[in-house]
Amino acid sequence: MKDFSGKICFITGGASGAGLGQAKVFGREGMRVAIADIRQDALDNAVGELTAFGVKREDILAIRLDLTNREEYAAAAD
């Protein structure tokens, strides 16, 4: 795939480390990024980092999510 513009990615653990790095790269390439993490403070910081990196705020969805909770995971996917 060469054209990421307008596509959507869903990244678990997206508020830090490799997940945040992926969100930055994909977001800068024009993807809409949904990042999920268990820590709200990390999500808030990640949104700031993503916008500073050049990702449009309207293209970022930050979701507080405990991956061990199947109901939360299903709701986040919806």
C-alpha positions in Angstrom: 0.0 0.0 0.0 1.5 3.3 -1.0 -1.4 5.7 -0.4 -2.3 6.0 3.2 -4.4 9.2 2.9 -7.8 8.9 4.3 -7.3 5.4 5.7 -7.7 4.6 9.4 -5.4 2.8 11.8 -6.1 1.5 15.3 -3.0 1.2 17.5 -3.1 -0.4 20.9 -0.4 0.8 23.2 -0.5 3.9 21.0 0.3 6.5 23.7 4.0 5.6 24.0 6.9 3.8 22.5 6.6 2.0 19.2 2.9 2.5 19.1 3.2 6.2 19.3 6.0 6.1 16.7 3.7 4.3 14.4 0.9 6.7 15.0 3.2 9.6 14.1 4.4 8.0 10.9 0.9 6.9 9.7 -0.7 10.2 10.8 1.9 12.3 8.9 1.2 10.2 5.9 -2.5 11.2 6.0 -4.1 8.4 8.0 -6.6 9.0 10.7 -5.2 7.5 13.8 -7.0 5.9 16.7 -4.7 5.3 19.6 -5.7 3.2 22.6 -4.0 3.0 26.0 -4.9 2.2 29.6 -3.4 5.5 30.9 -5.4 8.7 30.2 -2.4 11.0 31.0 -0.3 9.2 28.4 -3.1 9.5 25.9 -3.4 13.3 26.6 0.4 13.7 26.1 0.4 11.6 23.0 -2.3 13.7 21.4 -0.1 16.7 22.0 2.9 15.0 20.5 1.0 13.9 17.5 -0.3 17.4 16.8 3.2 18.8 17.3 4.5 16.2 14.8 2.0 17.5 12.2 -1.0 15.2 12.6 -4.3 17.1 12.4 -6.2 17.1 15.7 -9.4 16.1 13.9 -7.6 13.0 12.6 -6.7 11.7 16.1 -9.0 9.6 18.3 -7.6 8.8 21.8 -9.4 5.9 23.6 -8.8 4.9 27.2 -8.8 1.1 27.0 -7.8 -1.9 29.1 -7.0 -4.6 26.6 -7.8 -7.3 29.1 -11.4 -6.2 29.1 -13.2 -7.8 26.1 -16.2 -5.5 26.4 -14.1 -2.4 26.4 -12.1 -3.7 23.4 -15.3 -4.5 21.5 -16.7 -1.0 22.3 -13.5 0.7 21.2 -13.5 -1.2 17.9 -17.1 0.0 17.2 
